[in-house]
């Protein structure tokens, strides 16, 4: 019986560690706390069935690549605002969403991340398109991001920029 009880306690502990674990982020000088969802299962579940979301809290959806995204509010009881973010953590667009709506809310541009908060929270905090999300050390560790990886992303971006071919010097 002890092994069964130990397994139950371990499962409850594991569930409590992953559910509702939040991390600080800063946008436009305002701190928010976010849950991170970065698997197909957790992204599909999102904020469904929740009856409330605390002020200055949200859910950060992390995808492996940038592409056009679309969210809906099936089984989501809370009115939300969603921000679509690019690879560089910059907000590219913000939309309000209606509870329980099956109407898709697509991004106009490719997005790597999406951030859902209570509807109107971005406006109340003065957060808008063009603002950049600043990640805390805790969330950087959670997402397995390092400064080196961020620098390599910048290097890849620079490598994509068109470069003029070097001038060819005539030999004499």
C-alpha positions in Angstrom: 0.0 0.0 0.0 2.9 2.4 0.7 4.2 2.2 -2.9 0.6 3.1 -4.2 0.4 6.1 -1.8 3.9 7.2 -2.8 2.9 7.1 -6.5 -0.3 9.1 -5.8 1.6 11.7 -3.8 4.2 11.9 -6.6 1.5 12.3 -9.3 -0.2 15.1 -7.3 3.1 16.9 -6.8 4.0 16.6 -10.5 0.5 17.9 -11.4 0.8 20.8 -9.0 4.2 21.8 -10.3 3.2 22.0 -14.0 -0.4 23.3 -13.6 -0.6 27.0 -13.2 3.2 27.5 -12.9 3.8 31.1 -13.9 6.8 33.1 -15.1 7.4 36.8 -15.1 7.6 38.8 -18.4 7.8 42.5 -19.0 6.1 44.5 -21.8 6.3 48.3 -22.0 7.6 48.4 -18.4 4.6 46.4 -17.1 5.2 43.0 -15.4 2.8 40.1 -16.2 2.9 36.5 -15.1 2.3 33.8 -17.8 1.8 30.1 -18.0 3.8 28.6 -20.8 2.2 26.1 -23.2 4.6 24.6 -25.7 3.3 21.2 -26.5 0.5 20.3 -29.0 -1.7 19.1 -26.1 -1.2 22.1 -23.8 -1.6 24.5 -26.7 -4.9 22.8 -27.8 -6.2 23.1 -24.2 -5.2 26.7 -23.6 -7.5 28.5 -21.3 -10.6 26.3 -22.0 -13.0 25.6 -19.2 -11.4 28.2 -16.9 -13.8 30.6 -15.2 -11.3 33.3 -14.4 -7.8 34.7 -15.1 -6.1 36.9 -12.6 -5.3 40.5 -13.6 -1.8 40.8 -15.1 -1.8 37.1 -15.8 -1.9 35.3 -19.2 -1.0 32.3 -21.2 2.0 32.3 -23.5 1.7 29.9 -26.5 5.1 28.9 -27.9 5.4 27.3 -31.3 8.4 25.7 -33.0 8.3 28.0 -36.0 6.8 31.2 -37.3 3.7 30.8 -39.4 0.3 32.3 -39.7 -1.7 31.3 -36.6 -5.4 31.1 -35.9 -7.1 30.8 -32.5 -10.7 30.3 -31.5 -12.6 30.4 -28.2 -14.3 27.0 -28.2 -15.1 26.1 -24.5 -13.3 29.3 -23.3 -15.4 31.1 -20.9 -13.3 34.2 -20.3 -13.2 37.2 -22.7 -9.6 37.5 -23.9 -7.3 39.6 -25.9 -4.6 37.9 -28.0 -1.3 39.3 -29.1 0.6 37.6 -31.9 4.4 38.0 -31.6 7.2 37.5 -34.1 10.5 35.6 -33.6 12.1 38.6 -31.9 9.3 38.7 -29.3 7.7 41.9 -30.8 4.0 42.3 -30.7 2.8 42.4 -34.3 -1.0 42.5 -33.8 -3.6 42.4 -31.0 -7.2 41.1 -31.3 -10.1 40.9 -28.9 -11.9 37.5 -28.7 -15.4 36.6 -27.6 -16.1 33.8 -25.1 -17.3 30.5 -26.6 -17.0 31.8 -30.2 -16.1 29.3 -32.9 -15.0 32.2 -35.2 -11.3 32.0 -36.0 -9.1 34.9 -35.0 -6.2 34.6 -37.5 -2.9 36.4 -37.5 -2.2 38.6 -40.6 1.5 37.9 -40.4 3.5 34.8 -39.4 3.8 34.5 -35.6 6.0 32.3 -33.4 4.3 33.2 -30.1 0.8 34.2 -29.0 -0.1 35.8 -25.6 -3.6 35.7 -24.2 -4.7 37.9 -21.4 -8.0 39.2 -20.1 -9.8 41.3 -22.7 -8.7 44.9 -22.5 -5.7 44.2 -20.3 -3.2 45.3 -23.0 -5.0 48.6 -23.4 -5.3 49.1 -19.6 -1.5 48.6 -19.3 -0.6 50.7 -22.3 0.8 47.7 -24.2 0.5 47.9 -28.0 1.7 46.8 -31.4 5.5 47.2 -31.7 6.1 46.6 -28.0 8.7 43.9 -27.2 8.3 41.2 -24.6 11.3 41.0 -22.2 11.8 37.6 -20.8 12.9 36.9 -17.2 15.8 34.5 -16.5 13.2 32.0 -15.2 11.2 31.9 -18.4 14.4 31.8 -20.5 15.5 28.7 -18.6 12.0 27.2 -19.0 12.1 27.8 -22.7 15.7 26.7 -22.9 16.8 30.0 -24.4 20.3 31.3 -23.9 22.0 34.4 -24.9 24.2 32.4 -27.3 21.1 31.0 -29.0 19.6 34.5 -29.2 22.9 35.8 -30.8 22.9 33.0 -33.3 19.3 34.0 -34.2 20.5 37.5 -34.9 23.3 36.2 -37.0 20.9 34.1 -39.0 18.7 37.2 -39.5 21.7 39.1 -40.7 22.7 36.3 -43.0 19.3 36.6 -44.7 19.8 40.2 -45.5 20.8 40.8 -49.2 24.5 41.5 -49.5 26.1 43.1 -52.6 28.7 40.9 -54.2 32.3 41.9 -53.6 33.9 44.1 -56.2 36.0 42.1 -58.6 39.5 43.5 -59.1 41.1 43.2 -62.4 44.5 41.6 -62.4 47.3 43.5 -64.2 
